[in-house]
């Protein structure tokens, strides 16, 4: 939340997503863990 409040939104989301994928016990999230980690540092990228 500090990173977000400092305007470092991308870094905040990356850390949030990595921590979520590493610590979740939710099977629905775990199923997408690899994808979540892959895209965590690519949120501003678009592919065509």
mmCIF entry with sequence, helices, sheets and N, C-alpha, C, O atoms, coordinates in Angstrom:
data_MODEL
# 
_entry.id   MODEL 
# 
_entity.id                         1 
_entity.type                       polymer 
_entity.pdbx_number_of_molecules   1 
# 
_entity_poly.entity_id                      1 
_entity_poly.type                           'polypeptide(L)' 
_entity_poly.nstd_linkage                   no 
_entity_poly.nstd_monomer                   no 
_entity_poly.pdbx_seq_one_letter_code       
;(UNK)(UNK)(UNK)(UNK)(UNK)(UNK)(UNK)(UNK)(UNK)(UNK)(UNK)(UNK)(UNK)(UNK)(UNK)(UNK)
(UNK)(UNK)(UNK)(UNK)(UNK)(UNK)(UNK)(UNK)(UNK)(UNK)(UNK)(UNK)(UNK)(UNK)(UNK)(UNK)
(UNK)(UNK)(UNK)(UNK)(UNK)(UNK)(UNK)(UNK)(UNK)(UNK)(UNK)(UNK)(UNK)(UNK)(UNK)(UNK)
;
_entity_poly.pdbx_seq_one_letter_code_can   XXXXXXXXXXXXXXXXXXXXXXXXXXXXXXXXXXXXXXXXXXXXXXXX 
_entity_poly.pdbx_strand_id                 A 
# 
loop_
_entity_poly_seq.entity_id 
_entity_poly_seq.num 
_entity_poly_seq.mon_id 
_entity_poly_seq.hetero 
1 1  UNK n 
1 2  UNK n 
1 3  UNK n 
1 4  UNK n 
1 5  UNK n 
1 6  UNK n 
1 7  UNK n 
1 8  UNK n 
1 9  UNK n 
1 10 UNK n 
1 11 UNK n 
1 12 UNK n 
1 13 UNK n 
1 14 UNK n 
1 15 UNK n 
1 16 UNK n 
1 17 UNK n 
1 18 UNK n 
1 19 UNK n 
1 20 UNK n 
1 21 UNK n 
1 22 UNK n 
1 23 UNK n 
1 24 UNK n 
1 25 UNK n 
1 26 UNK n 
1 27 UNK n 
1 28 UNK n 
1 29 UNK n 
1 30 UNK n 
1 31 UNK n 
1 32 UNK n 
1 33 UNK n 
1 34 UNK n 
1 35 UNK n 
1 36 UNK n 
1 37 UNK n 
1 38 UNK n 
1 39 UNK n 
1 40 UNK n 
1 41 UNK n 
1 42 UNK n 
1 43 UNK n 
1 44 UNK n 
1 45 UNK n 
1 46 UNK n 
1 47 UNK n 
1 48 UNK n 
# 
_struct_asym.id          A 
_struct_asym.entity_id   1 
# 
loop_
_struct_conf.conf_type_id 
_struct_conf.id 
_struct_conf.pdbx_PDB_helix_id 
_struct_conf.beg_label_comp_id 
_struct_conf.beg_label_asym_id 
_struct_conf.beg_label_seq_id 
_struct_conf.pdbx_beg_PDB_ins_code 
_struct_conf.end_label_comp_id 
_struct_conf.end_label_asym_id 
_struct_conf.end_label_seq_id 
_struct_conf.pdbx_end_PDB_ins_code 
_struct_conf.beg_auth_comp_id 
_struct_conf.beg_auth_asym_id 
_struct_conf.beg_auth_seq_id 
_struct_conf.end_auth_comp_id 
_struct_conf.end_auth_asym_id 
_struct_conf.end_auth_seq_id 
_struct_conf.pdbx_PDB_helix_class 
_struct_conf.details 
_struct_conf.pdbx_PDB_helix_length 
HELX_P HELX_P1 AA1 UNK A 2  ? UNK A 5  ? UNK A 2  UNK A 5  1 ? 4  
HELX_P HELX_P2 AA2 UNK A 9  ? UNK A 23 ? UNK A 9  UNK A 23 1 ? 15 
HELX_P HELX_P3 AA3 UNK A 27 ? UNK A 30 ? UNK A 27 UNK A 30 1 ? 4  
HELX_P HELX_P4 AA4 UNK A 33 ? UNK A 39 ? UNK A 33 UNK A 39 1 ? 7  
# 
_struct_conf_type.id          HELX_P 
_struct_conf_type.criteria    ? 
_struct_conf_type.reference   ? 
# 
loop_
_atom_site.group_PDB 
_atom_site.id 
_atom_site.type_symbol 
_atom_site.label_atom_id 
_atom_site.label_alt_id 
_atom_site.label_comp_id 
_atom_site.label_asym_id 
_atom_site.label_entity_id 
_atom_site.label_seq_id 
_atom_site.pdbx_PDB_ins_code 
_atom_site.Cartn_x 
_atom_site.Cartn_y 
_atom_site.Cartn_z 
_atom_site.occupancy 
_atom_site.B_iso_or_equiv 
_atom_site.pdbx_formal_charge 
_atom_site.auth_seq_id 
_atom_site.auth_comp_id 
_atom_site.auth_asym_id 
_atom_site.auth_atom_id 
_atom_site.pdbx_PDB_model_num 
ATOM 1   N N  . UNK A 1 1  ? 0.822  -1.181  0.000   1.00 0.00 ? 1  UNK A N  1 
ATOM 2   C CA . UNK A 1 1  ? 0.000  0.000   0.000   1.00 0.00 ? 1  UNK A CA 1 
ATOM 3   C C  . UNK A 1 1  ? 0.875  1.258   0.000   1.00 0.00 ? 1  UNK A C  1 
ATOM 4   O O  . UNK A 1 1  ? 0.501  2.279   -0.577  1.00 0.00 ? 1  UNK A O  1 
ATOM 5   N N  . UNK A 1 2  ? 2.016  1.179   0.636   1.00 0.00 ? 2  UNK A N  1 
ATOM 6   C CA . UNK A 1 2  ? 2.915  2.330   0.642   1.00 0.00 ? 2  UNK A CA 1 
ATOM 7   C C  . UNK A 1 2  ? 3.386  2.645   -0.770  1.00 0.00 ? 2  UNK A C  1 
ATOM 8   O O  . UNK A 1 2  ? 3.385  3.803   -1.187  1.00 0.00 ? 2  UNK A O  1 
ATOM 9   N N  . UNK A 1 3  ? 3.792  1.605   -1.512  1.00 0.00 ? 3  UNK A N  1 
ATOM 10  C CA . UNK A 1 3  ? 4.235  1.828   -2.887  1.00 0.00 ? 3  UNK A CA 1 
ATOM 11  C C  . UNK A 1 3  ? 3.124  2.461   -3.721  1.00 0.00 ? 3  UNK A C  1 
ATOM 12  O O  . UNK A 1 3  ? 3.376  3.374   -4.507  1.00 0.00 ? 3  UNK A O  1 
ATOM 13  N N  . UNK A 1 4  ? 1.928  1.989   -3.554  1.00 0.00 ? 4  UNK A N  1 
ATOM 14  C CA . UNK A 1 4  ? 0.790  2.558   -4.286  1.00 0.00 ? 4  UNK A CA 1 
ATOM 15  C C  . UNK A 1 4  ? 0.612  4.029   -3.923  1.00 0.00 ? 4  UNK A C  1 
ATOM 16  O O  . UNK A 1 4  ? 0.439  4.874   -4.802  1.00 0.00 ? 4  UNK A O  1 
ATOM 17  N N  . UNK A 1 5  ? 0.655  4.331   -2.626  1.00 0.00 ? 5  UNK A N  1 
ATOM 18  C CA . UNK A 1 5  ? 0.475  5.714   -2.178  1.00 0.00 ? 5  UNK A CA 1 
ATOM 19  C C  . UNK A 1 5  ? 1.612  6.617   -2.634  1.00 0.00 ? 5  UNK A C  1 
ATOM 20  O O  . UNK A 1 5  ? 1.431  7.829   -2.746  1.00 0.00 ? 5  UNK A O  1 
ATOM 21  N N  . UNK A 1 6  ? 2.777  6.044   -2.896  1.00 0.00 ? 6  UNK A N  1 
ATOM 22  C CA . UNK A 1 6  ? 3.902  6.814   -3.409  1.00 0.00 ? 6  UNK A CA 1 
ATOM 23  C C  . UNK A 1 6  ? 3.838  6.985   -4.924  1.00 0.00 ? 6  UNK A C  1 
ATOM 24  O O  . UNK A 1 6  ? 4.721  7.601   -5.522  1.00 0.00 ? 6  UNK A O  1 
ATOM 25  N N  . UNK A 1 7  ? 2.787  6.436   -5.546  1.00 0.00 ? 7  UNK A N  1 
ATOM 26  C CA . UNK A 1 7  ? 2.633  6.543   -6.991  1.00 0.00 ? 7  UNK A CA 1 
ATOM 27  C C  . UNK A 1 7  ? 3.377  5.469   -7.757  1.00 0.00 ? 7  UNK A C  1 
ATOM 28  O O  . UNK A 1 7  ? 3.487  5.540   -8.981  1.00 0.00 ? 7  UNK A O  1 
ATOM 29  N N  . UNK A 1 8  ? 3.889  4.475   -7.048  1.00 0.00 ? 8  UNK A N  1 
ATOM 30  C CA . UNK A 1 8  ? 4.638  3.389   -7.694  1.00 0.00 ? 8  UNK A CA 1 
ATOM 31  C C  . UNK A 1 8  ? 3.690  2.206   -7.917  1.00 0.00 ? 8  UNK A C  1 
ATOM 32  O O  . UNK A 1 8  ? 3.885  1.116   -7.380  1.00 0.00 ? 8  UNK A O  1 
ATOM 33  N N  . UNK A 1 9  ? 2.662  2.459   -8.723  1.00 0.00 ? 9  UNK A N  1 
ATOM 34  C CA . UNK A 1 9  ? 1.573  1.507   -8.908  1.00 0.00 ? 9  UNK A CA 1 
ATOM 35  C C  . UNK A 1 9  ? 2.018  0.190   -9.534  1.00 0.00 ? 9  UNK A C  1 
ATOM 36  O O  . UNK A 1 9  ? 1.591  -0.880  -9.101  1.00 0.00 ? 9  UNK A O  1 
ATOM 37  N N  . UNK A 1 10 ? 2.862  0.263   -10.539 1.00 0.00 ? 10 UNK A N  1 
ATOM 38  C CA . UNK A 1 10 ? 3.306  -0.947  -11.231 1.00 0.00 ? 10 UNK A CA 1 
ATOM 39  C C  . UNK A 1 10 ? 4.089  -1.848  -10.278 1.00 0.00 ? 10 UNK A C  1 
ATOM 40  O O  . UNK A 1 10 ? 3.864  -3.057  -10.233 1.00 0.00 ? 10 UNK A O  1 
ATOM 41  N N  . UNK A 1 11 ? 4.997  -1.261  -9.527  1.00 0.00 ? 11 UNK A N  1 
ATOM 42  C CA . UNK A 1 11 ? 5.788  -2.045  -8.574  1.00 0.00 ? 11 UNK A CA 1 
ATOM 43  C C  . UNK A 1 11 ? 4.897  -2.636  -7.483  1.00 0.00 ? 11 UNK A C  1 
ATOM 44  O O  . UNK A 1 11 ? 5.093  -3.777  -7.065  1.00 0.00 ? 11 UNK A O  1 
ATOM 45  N N  . UNK A 1 12 ? 3.926  -1.863  -7.029  1.00 0.00 ? 12 UNK A N  1 
ATOM 46  C CA . UNK A 1 12 ? 3.007  -2.349  -6.000  1.00 0.00 ? 12 UNK A CA 1 
ATOM 47  C C  . UNK A 1 12 ? 2.217  -3.554  -6.502  1.00 0.00 ? 12 UNK A C  1 
ATOM 48  O O  . UNK A 1 12 ? 2.072  -4.548  -5.789  1.00 0.00 ? 12 UNK A O  1 
ATOM 49  N N  . UNK A 1 13 ? 1.707  -3.465  -7.729  1.00 0.00 ? 13 UNK A N  1 
ATOM 50  C CA . UNK A 1 13 ? 0.933  -4.578  -8.287  1.00 0.00 ? 13 UNK A CA 1 
ATOM 51  C C  . UNK A 1 13 ? 1.801  -5.803  -8.512  1.00 0.00 ? 13 UNK A C  1 
ATOM 52  O O  . UNK A 1 13 ? 1.363  -6.928  -8.269  1.00 0.00 ? 13 UNK A O  1 
ATOM 53  N N  . UNK A 1 14 ? 3.028  -5.597  -8.974  1.00 0.00 ? 14 UNK A N  1 
ATOM 54  C CA . UNK A 1 14 ? 3.933  -6.729  -9.188  1.00 0.00 ? 14 UNK A CA 1 
ATOM 55  C C  . UNK A 1 14 ? 4.158  -7.486  -7.887  1.00 0.00 ? 14 UNK A C  1 
ATOM 56  O O  . UNK A 1 14 ? 4.046  -8.712  -7.857  1.00 0.00 ? 14 UNK A O  1 
ATOM 57  N N  . UNK A 1 15 ? 4.472  -6.775  -6.819  1.00 0.00 ? 15 UNK A N  1 
ATOM 58  C CA . UNK A 1 15 ? 4.692  -7.427  -5.523  1.00 0.00 ? 15 UNK A CA 1 
ATOM 59  C C  . UNK A 1 15 ? 3.425  -8.103  -5.012  1.00 0.00 ? 15 UNK A C  1 
ATOM 60  O O  . UNK A 1 15 ? 3.478  -9.206  -4.467  1.00 0.00 ? 15 UNK A O  1 
ATOM 61  N N  . UNK A 1 16 ? 2.297  -7.443  -5.191  1.00 0.00 ? 16 UNK A N  1 
ATOM 62  C CA . UNK A 1 16 ? 1.027  -8.023  -4.767  1.00 0.00 ? 16 UNK A CA 1 
ATOM 63  C C  . UNK A 1 16 ? 0.748  -9.339  -5.485  1.00 0.00 ? 16 UNK A C  1 
ATOM 64  O O  . UNK A 1 16 ? 0.390  -10.333 -4.853  1.00 0.00 ? 16 UNK A O  1 
ATOM 65  N N  . UNK A 1 17 ? 0.911  -9.344  -6.801  1.00 0.00 ? 17 UNK A N  1 
ATOM 66  C CA . UNK A 1 17 ? 0.621  -10.544 -7.582  1.00 0.00 ? 17 UNK A CA 1 
ATOM 67  C C  . UNK A 1 17 ? 1.589  -11.682 -7.272  1.00 0.00 ? 17 UNK A C  1 
ATOM 68  O O  . UNK A 1 17 ? 1.174  -12.837 -7.183  1.00 0.00 ? 17 UNK A O  1 
ATOM 69  N N  . UNK A 1 18 ? 2.867  -11.371 -7.109  1.00 0.00 ? 18 UNK A N  1 
ATOM 70  C CA . UNK A 1 18 ? 3.845  -12.411 -6.775  1.00 0.00 ? 18 UNK A CA 1 
ATOM 71  C C  . UNK A 1 18 ? 3.542  -12.995 -5.410  1.00 0.00 ? 18 UNK A C  1 
ATOM 72  O O  . UNK A 1 18 ? 3.559  -14.214 -5.241  1.00 0.00 ? 18 UNK A O  1 
ATOM 73  N N  . UNK A 1 19 ? 3.265  -12.142 -4.431  1.00 0.00 ? 19 UNK A N  1 
ATOM 74  C CA . UNK A 1 19 ? 2.940  -12.646 -3.094  1.00 0.00 ? 19 UNK A CA 1 
ATOM 75  C C  . UNK A 1 19 ? 1.652  -13.453 -3.096  1.00 0.00 ? 19 UNK A C  1 
ATOM 76  O O  . UNK A 1 19 ? 1.559  -14.479 -2.423  1.00 0.00 ? 19 UNK A O  1 
ATOM 77  N N  . UNK A 1 20 ? 0.668  -13.000 -3.843  1.00 0.00 ? 20 UNK A N  1 
ATOM 78  C CA . UNK A 1 20 ? -0.587 -13.749 -3.949  1.00 0.00 ? 20 UNK A CA 1 
ATOM 79  C C  . UNK A 1 20 ? -0.339 -15.134 -4.523  1.00 0.00 ? 20 UNK A C  1 
ATOM 80  O O  . UNK A 1 20 ? -0.814 -16.128 -3.973  1.00 0.00 ? 20 UNK A O  1 
ATOM 81  N N  . UNK A 1 21 ? 0.394  -15.209 -5.617  1.00 0.00 ? 21 UNK A N  1 
ATOM 82  C CA . UNK A 1 21 ? 0.618  -16.511 -6.250  1.00 0.00 ? 21 UNK A CA 1 
ATOM 83  C C  . UNK A 1 21 ? 1.494  -17.420 -5.395  1.00 0.00 ? 21 UNK A C  1 
ATOM 84  O O  . UNK A 1 21 ? 1.348  -18.641 -5.446  1.00 0.00 ? 21 UNK A O  1 
ATOM 85  N N  . UNK A 1 22 ? 2.401  -16.844 -4.611  1.00 0.00 ? 22 UNK A N  1 
ATOM 86  C CA . UNK A 1 22 ? 3.285  -17.649 -3.764  1.00 0.00 ? 22 UNK A CA 1 
ATOM 87  C C  . UNK A 1 22 ? 2.629  -18.150 -2.485  1.00 0.00 ? 22 UNK A C  1 
ATOM 88  O O  . UNK A 1 22 ? 3.043  -19.176 -1.944  1.00 0.00 ? 22 UNK A O  1 
ATOM 89  N N  . UNK A 1 23 ? 1.614  -17.446 -1.991  1.00 0.00 ? 23 UNK A N  1 
ATOM 90  C CA . UNK A 1 23 ? 1.087  -17.772 -0.668  1.00 0.00 ? 23 UNK A CA 1 
ATOM 91  C C  . UNK A 1 23 ? -0.361 -18.245 -0.651  1.00 0.00 ? 23 UNK A C  1 
ATOM 92  O O  . UNK A 1 23 ? -0.867 -18.621 0.407   1.00 0.00 ? 23 UNK A O  1 
ATOM 93  N N  . UNK A 1 24 ? -1.033 -18.235 -1.782  1.00 0.00 ? 24 UNK A N  1 
ATOM 94  C CA . UNK A 1 24 ? -2.454 -18.585 -1.784  1.00 0.00 ? 24 UNK A CA 1 
ATOM 95  C C  . UNK A 1 24 ? -2.686 -20.071 -1.499  1.00 0.00 ? 24 UNK A C  1 
ATOM 96  O O  . UNK A 1 24 ? -1.874 -20.928 -1.848  1.00 0.00 ? 24 UNK A O  1 
ATOM 97  N N  . UNK A 1 25 ? -3.798 -20.336 -0.866  1.00 0.00 ? 25 UNK A N  1 
ATOM 98  C CA . UNK A 1 25 ? -4.253 -21.714 -0.714  1.00 0.00 ? 25 UNK A CA 1 
ATOM 99  C C  . UNK A 1 25 ? -5.521 -21.936 -1.547  1.00 0.00 ? 25 UNK A C  1 
ATOM 100 O O  . UNK A 1 25 ? -6.126 -23.007 -1.498  1.00 0.00 ? 25 UNK A O  1 
ATOM 101 N N  . UNK A 1 26 ? -5.904 -20.934 -2.294  1.00 0.00 ? 26 UNK A N  1 
ATOM 102 C CA . UNK A 1 26 ? -7.079 -21.010 -3.148  1.00 0.00 ? 26 UNK A CA 1 
ATOM 103 C C  . UNK A 1 26 ? -6.729 -21.770 -4.424  1.00 0.00 ? 26 UNK A C  1 
ATOM 104 O O  . UNK A 1 26 ? -5.861 -21.332 -5.180  1.00 0.00 ? 26 UNK A O  1 
ATOM 105 N N  . UNK A 1 27 ? -7.382 -22.891 -4.673  1.00 0.00 ? 27 UNK A N  1 
ATOM 106 C CA . UNK A 1 27 ? -7.064 -23.689 -5.859  1.00 0.00 ? 27 UNK A CA 1 
ATOM 107 C C  . UNK A 1 27 ? -7.294 -22.943 -7.172  1.00 0.00 ? 27 UNK A C  1 
ATOM 108 O O  . UNK A 1 27 ? -6.570 -23.170 -8.141  1.00 0.00 ? 27 UNK A O  1 
ATOM 109 N N  . UNK A 1 28 ? -8.281 -22.065 -7.218  1.00 0.00 ? 28 UNK A N  1 
ATOM 110 C CA . UNK A 1 28 ? -8.565 -21.324 -8.445  1.00 0.00 ? 28 UNK A CA 1 
ATOM 111 C C  . UNK A 1 28 ? -7.423 -20.370 -8.776  1.00 0.00 ? 28 UNK A C  1 
ATOM 112 O O  . UNK A 1 28 ? -7.096 -20.181 -9.948  1.00 0.00 ? 28 UNK A O  1 
ATOM 113 N N  . UNK A 1 29 ? -6.818 -19.771 -7.764  1.00 0.00 ? 29 UNK A N  1 
ATOM 114 C CA . UNK A 1 29 ? -5.680 -18.874 -7.984  1.00 0.00 ? 29 UNK A CA 1 
ATOM 115 C C  . UNK A 1 29 ? -4.431 -19.695 -8.260  1.00 0.00 ? 29 UNK A C  1 
ATOM 116 O O  . UNK A 1 29 ? -3.646 -19.350 -9.143  1.00 0.00 ? 29 UNK A O  1 
ATOM 117 N N  . UNK A 1 30 ? -4.241 -20.763 -7.523  1.00 0.00 ? 30 UNK A N  1 
ATOM 118 C CA . UNK A 1 30 ? -3.065 -21.620 -7.718  1.00 0.00 ? 30 UNK A CA 1 
ATOM 119 C C  . UNK A 1 30 ? -2.987 -22.161 -9.132  1.00 0.00 ? 30 UNK A C  1 
ATOM 120 O O  . UNK A 1 30 ? -1.902 -22.317 -9.691  1.00 0.00 ? 30 UNK A O  1 
ATOM 121 N N  . UNK A 1 31 ? -4.139 -22.445 -9.703  1.00 0.00 ? 31 UNK A N  1 
ATOM 122 C CA . UNK A 1 31 ? -4.196 -22.962 -11.072 1.00 0.00 ? 31 UNK A CA 1 
ATOM 123 C C  . UNK A 1 31 ? -3.550 -21.994 -12.068 1.00 0.00 ? 31 UNK A C  1 
ATOM 124 O O  . UNK A 1 31 ? -2.997 -22.423 -13.081 1.00 0.00 ? 31 UNK A O  1 
ATOM 125 N N  . UNK A 1 32 ? -3.619 -20.715 -11.786 1.00 0.00 ? 32 UNK A N  1 
ATOM 126 C CA . UNK A 1 32 ? -3.058 -19.690 -12.670 1.00 0.00 ? 32 UNK A CA 1 
ATOM 127 C C  . UNK A 1 32 ? -1.775 -19.080 -12.112 1.00 0.00 ? 32 UNK A C  1 
ATOM 128 O O  . UNK A 1 32 ? -1.349 -18.020 -12.572 1.00 0.00 ? 32 UNK A O  1 
ATOM 129 N N  . UNK A 1 33 ? -1.157 -19.728 -11.135 1.00 0.00 ? 33 UNK A N  1 
ATOM 130 C CA . UNK A 1 33 ? 0.037  -19.200 -10.487 1.00 0.00 ? 33 UNK A CA 1 
ATOM 131 C C  . UNK A 1 33 ? 1.161  -18.868 -11.445 1.00 0.00 ? 33 UNK A C  1 
ATOM 132 O O  . UNK A 1 33 ? 1.768  -17.802 -11.339 1.00 0.00 ? 33 UNK A O  1 
ATOM 133 N N  . UNK A 1 34 ? 1.450  -19.766 -12.382 1.00 0.00 ? 34 UNK A N  1 
ATOM 134 C CA . UNK A 1 34 ? 2.533  -19.507 -13.345 1.00 0.00 ? 34 UNK A CA 1 
ATOM 135 C C  . UNK A 1 34 ? 2.215  -18.288 -14.210 1.00 0.00 ? 34 UNK A C  1 
ATOM 136 O O  . UNK A 1 34 ? 3.086  -17.453 -14.454 1.00 0.00 ? 34 UNK A O  1 
ATOM 137 N N  . UNK A 1 35 ? 0.994  -18.191 -14.664 1.00 0.00 ? 35 UNK A N  1 
ATOM 138 C CA . UNK A 1 35 ? 0.600  -17.055 -15.501 1.00 0.00 ? 35 UNK A CA 1 
ATOM 139 C C  . UNK A 1 35 ? 0.635  -15.756 -14.703 1.00 0.00 ? 35 UNK A C  1 
ATOM 140 O O  . UNK A 1 35 ? 1.080  -14.727 -15.211 1.00 0.00 ? 35 UNK A O  1 
ATOM 141 N N  . UNK A 1 36 ? 0.172  -15.797 -13.472 1.00 0.00 ? 36 UNK A N  1 
ATOM 142 C CA . UNK A 1 36 ? 0.190  -14.603 -12.628 1.00 0.00 ? 36 UNK A CA 1 
ATOM 143 C C  . UNK A 1 36 ? 1.618  -14.126 -12.430 1.00 0.00 ? 36 UNK A C  1 
ATOM 144 O O  . UNK A 1 36 ? 1.900  -12.933 -12.550 1.00 0.00 ? 36 UNK A O  1 
ATOM 145 N N  . UNK A 1 37 ? 2.516  -15.049 -12.130 1.00 0.00 ? 37 UNK A N  1 
ATOM 146 C CA . UNK A 1 37 ? 3.925  -14.668 -11.934 1.00 0.00 ? 37 UNK A CA 1 
ATOM 147 C C  . UNK A 1 37 ? 4.538  -14.159 -13.245 1.00 0.00 ? 37 UNK A C  1 
ATOM 148 O O  . UNK A 1 37 ? 5.317  -13.206 -13.225 1.00 0.00 ? 37 UNK A O  1 
ATOM 149 N N  . UNK A 1 38 ? 4.203  -14.770 -14.365 1.00 0.00 ? 38 UNK A N  1 
ATOM 150 C CA . UNK A 1 38 ? 4.750  -14.341 -15.649 1.00 0.00 ? 38 UNK A CA 1 
ATOM 151 C C  . UNK A 1 38 ? 4.338  -12.901 -15.964 1.00 0.00 ? 38 UNK A C  1 
ATOM 152 O O  . UNK A 1 38 ? 5.169  -12.090 -16.371 1.00 0.00 ? 38 UNK A O  1 
ATOM 153 N N  . UNK A 1 39 ? 3.071  -12.591 -15.778 1.00 0.00 ? 39 UNK A N  1 
ATOM 154 C CA . UNK A 1 39 ? 2.556  -11.278 -16.148 1.00 0.00 ? 39 UNK A CA 1 
ATOM 155 C C  . UNK A 1 39 ? 2.760  -10.213 -15.073 1.00 0.00 ? 39 UNK A C  1 
ATOM 156 O O  . UNK A 1 39 ? 2.521  -9.035  -15.336 1.00 0.00 ? 39 UNK A O  1 
ATOM 157 N N  . UNK A 1 40 ? 3.189  -10.588 -13.887 1.00 0.00 ? 40 UNK A N  1 
ATOM 158 C CA . UNK A 1 40 ? 3.309  -9.644  -12.770 1.00 0.00 ? 40 UNK A CA 1 
ATOM 159 C C  . UNK A 1 40 ? 4.180  -8.440  -13.109 1.00 0.00 ? 40 UNK A C  1 
ATOM 160 O O  . UNK A 1 40 ? 3.878  -7.325  -12.685 1.00 0.00 ? 40 UNK A O  1 
ATOM 161 N N  . UNK A 1 41 ? 5.245  -8.643  -13.858 1.00 0.00 ? 41 UNK A N  1 
ATOM 162 C CA . UNK A 1 41 ? 6.124  -7.520  -14.212 1.00 0.00 ? 41 UNK A CA 1 
ATOM 163 C C  . UNK A 1 41 ? 5.900  -7.033  -15.640 1.00 0.00 ? 41 UNK A C  1 
ATOM 164 O O  . UNK A 1 41 ? 6.724  -6.300  -16.186 1.00 0.00 ? 41 UNK A O  1 
ATOM 165 N N  . UNK A 1 42 ? 4.790  -7.440  -16.241 1.00 0.00 ? 42 UNK A N  1 
ATOM 166 C CA . UNK A 1 42 ? 4.486  -7.066  -17.617 1.00 0.00 ? 42 UNK A CA 1 
ATOM 167 C C  . UNK A 1 42 ? 3.111  -6.416  -17.743 1.00 0.00 ? 42 UNK A C  1 
ATOM 168 O O  . UNK A 1 42 ? 2.497  -6.468  -18.809 1.00 0.00 ? 42 UNK A O  1 
ATOM 169 N N  . UNK A 1 43 ? 2.628  -5.809  -16.670 1.00 0.00 ? 43 UNK A N  1 
ATOM 170 C CA . UNK A 1 43 ? 1.261  -5.285  -16.662 1.00 0.00 ? 43 UNK A CA 1 
ATOM 171 C C  . UNK A 1 43 ? 1.045  -4.150  -17.651 1.00 0.00 ? 43 UNK A C  1 
ATOM 172 O O  . UNK A 1 43 ? -0.078 -3.943  -18.111 1.00 0.00 ? 43 UNK A O  1 
ATOM 173 N N  . UNK A 1 44 ? 2.084  -3.421  -17.984 1.00 0.00 ? 44 UNK A N  1 
ATOM 174 C CA . UNK A 1 44 ? 1.954  -2.304  -18.904 1.00 0.00 ? 44 UNK A CA 1 
ATOM 175 C C  . UNK A 1 44 ? 2.199  -2.697  -20.357 1.00 0.00 ? 44 UNK A C  1 
ATOM 176 O O  . UNK A 1 44 ? 2.060  -1.869  -21.257 1.00 0.00 ? 44 UNK A O  1 
ATOM 177 N N  . UNK A 1 45 ? 2.561  -3.951  -20.588 1.00 0.00 ? 45 UNK A N  1 
ATOM 178 C CA . UNK A 1 45 ? 2.821  -4.413  -21.958 1.00 0.00 ? 45 UNK A CA 1 
ATOM 179 C C  . UNK A 1 45 ? 1.525  -4.883  -22.615 1.00 0.00 ? 45 UNK A C  1 
ATOM 180 O O  . UNK A 1 45 ? 0.614  -5.385  -21.956 1.00 0.00 ? 45 UNK A O  1 
ATOM 181 N N  . UNK A 1 46 ? 1.473  -4.704  -23.929 1.00 0.00 ? 46 UNK A N  1 
ATOM 182 C CA . UNK A 1 46 ? 0.360  -5.250  -24.703 1.00 0.00 ? 46 UNK A CA 1 
ATOM 183 C C  . UNK A 1 46 ? 0.935  -6.066  -25.847 1.00 0.00 ? 46 UNK A C  1 
ATOM 184 O O  . UNK A 1 46 ? 1.996  -5.751  -26.385 1.00 0.00 ? 46 UNK A O  1 
ATOM 185 N N  . UNK A 1 47 ? 0.232  -7.094  -26.198 1.00 0.00 ? 47 UNK A N  1 
ATOM 186 C CA . UNK A 1 47 ? 0.638  -7.954  -27.307 1.00 0.00 ? 47 UNK A CA 1 
ATOM 187 C C  . UNK A 1 47 ? -0.468 -7.921  -28.340 1.00 0.00 ? 47 UNK A C  1 
ATOM 188 O O  . UNK A 1 47 ? -1.653 -7.924  -28.009 1.00 0.00 ? 47 UNK A O  1 
ATOM 189 N N  . UNK A 1 48 ? -0.059 -7.889  -29.599 1.00 0.00 ? 48 UNK A N  1 
ATOM 190 C CA . UNK A 1 48 ? -1.068 -7.873  -30.668 1.00 0.00 ? 48 UNK A CA 1 
ATOM 191 C C  . UNK A 1 48 ? -1.019 -9.131  -31.476 1.00 0.00 ? 48 UNK A C  1 
ATOM 192 O O  . UNK A 1 48 ? -1.795 -9.291  -32.417 1.00 0.00 ? 48 UNK A O  1 
# 
